[in-house]
Amino acid sequence: MKIKRFPIPEPITLKQFAEKHNLILEIHERTKDPKPDKYYAHFENSDIKDGRVLRGVFGNGSTEAFAISDYAKEISGQILILNAWNSTKKRREIHVPTLETGELQ
């Protein structure tokens, strides 16, 4: 019998993941009553597959770095859907590995 094993990949940084898949990270600053989370971050044109539905996921934080770190936690281990609502670009599904949240560079 042949066995094909799929080991759990080593964690990578959000930056490594974004560069591997040519993703653009957007960081927005909230203008109305931004306390306590002044910033939110997400990949451009992205959603998370949650069963049969898509949901928008954002990382929130009092600084840009905290928002990015929170976003990495939110999408780790999920299925990222790109361009679901954009008819001019091809839709993509990417399985997100565990993302390290300590190093943002």
C-alpha positions as CSV (number, residue, x, y, z in Angstrom):
1,M,0.0,0.0,0.0
2,K,1.2,3.5,-0.8
3,I,0.8,6.2,1.7
4,K,1.0,9.9,1.0
5,R,1.7,12.0,4.0
6,F,0.9,15.7,4.4
7,P,2.9,17.1,7.3
8,I,1.9,20.3,8.9
9,P,3.9,23.1,7.3
10,E,6.2,25.2,9.4
11,P,4.7,28.6,10.4
12,I,5.7,31.5,8.3
13,T,5.3,35.3,8.7
14,L,2.5,37.3,7.2
15,K,5.0,39.0,5.0
16,Q,6.3,35.7,3.6
17,F,2.8,34.5,3.0
18,A,1.8,37.8,1.2
19,E,5.0,37.7,-1.0
20,K,4.5,34.1,-1.9
21,H,0.9,34.7,-3.1
22,N,1.5,38.3,-4.4
23,L,-1.0,39.8,-2.0
24,I,-1.5,43.5,-1.0
25,L,-2.1,44.2,2.6
26,E,-4.3,47.2,3.2
27,I,-4.2,49.2,6.5
28,H,-7.0,51.6,7.2
29,E,-7.3,54.3,9.8
30,R,-10.7,54.7,11.3
31,T,-11.9,58.3,11.4
32,K,-15.0,58.2,13.6
33,D,-14.5,57.4,17.3
34,P,-11.4,55.1,16.7
35,K,-10.9,54.1,20.3
36,P,-9.7,51.5,21.2
37,D,-8.9,50.1,17.7
38,K,-7.8,53.0,15.5
39,Y,-6.5,50.7,12.7
40,Y,-7.7,47.7,10.8
41,A,-5.9,45.5,8.3
42,H,-6.8,43.0,5.6
43,F,-5.6,41.7,2.2
44,E,-7.1,43.5,-0.7
45,N,-10.3,41.9,-2.1
46,S,-10.2,39.0,0.4
47,D,-12.8,37.1,2.4
48,I,-12.6,33.9,4.5
49,K,-14.6,30.8,3.6
50,D,-16.7,29.9,6.6
51,G,-18.6,26.8,5.6
52,R,-20.7,27.7,2.7
53,V,-20.5,31.4,3.2
54,L,-17.9,34.1,2.8
55,R,-17.2,36.6,5.6
56,G,-14.9,39.6,5.7
57,V,-12.2,39.3,8.3
58,F,-10.1,42.2,9.6
59,G,-7.3,42.6,12.1
60,N,-7.9,45.4,14.6
61,G,-5.5,47.3,16.7
62,S,-4.5,50.5,18.4
63,T,-1.4,50.6,16.1
64,E,-0.8,49.4,12.6
65,A,1.5,46.6,14.0
66,F,-1.2,45.4,16.4
67,A,-3.8,45.4,13.6
68,I,-1.5,43.4,11.3
69,S,-0.7,40.9,14.1
70,D,-4.4,40.5,14.9
71,Y,-5.1,39.9,11.2
72,A,-2.5,37.1,11.1
73,K,-4.2,35.4,14.0
74,E,-7.6,35.8,12.4
75,I,-6.7,34.2,9.1
76,S,-4.3,31.4,10.3
77,G,-5.5,28.0,9.3
78,Q,-8.4,29.4,7.2
79,I,-9.2,29.4,3.5
80,L,-8.6,32.8,2.0
81,I,-10.8,33.7,-1.0
82,L,-9.6,36.4,-3.3
83,N,-11.6,38.4,-5.8
84,A,-14.9,36.7,-5.0
85,W,-16.8,39.9,-5.8
86,N,-14.6,41.1,-8.7
87,S,-15.7,39.9,-12.1
88,T,-12.6,41.2,-13.9
89,K,-10.1,39.2,-11.9
90,K,-9.9,35.4,-11.4
91,R,-11.1,34.1,-8.1
92,R,-8.5,32.3,-6.0
93,E,-8.7,30.1,-2.9
94,I,-5.6,29.8,-0.7
95,H,-5.2,27.7,2.4
96,V,-3.5,29.9,5.0
97,P,-0.9,28.1,7.1
98,T,-0.2,29.0,10.7
99,L,1.2,32.5,10.6
100,E,3.7,33.9,13.1
101,T,2.4,37.0,14.7
102,G,5.6,38.2,16.5
103,E,7.7,39.3,13.5
104,L,5.9,41.7,11.1
105,Q,8.9,42.5,8.9
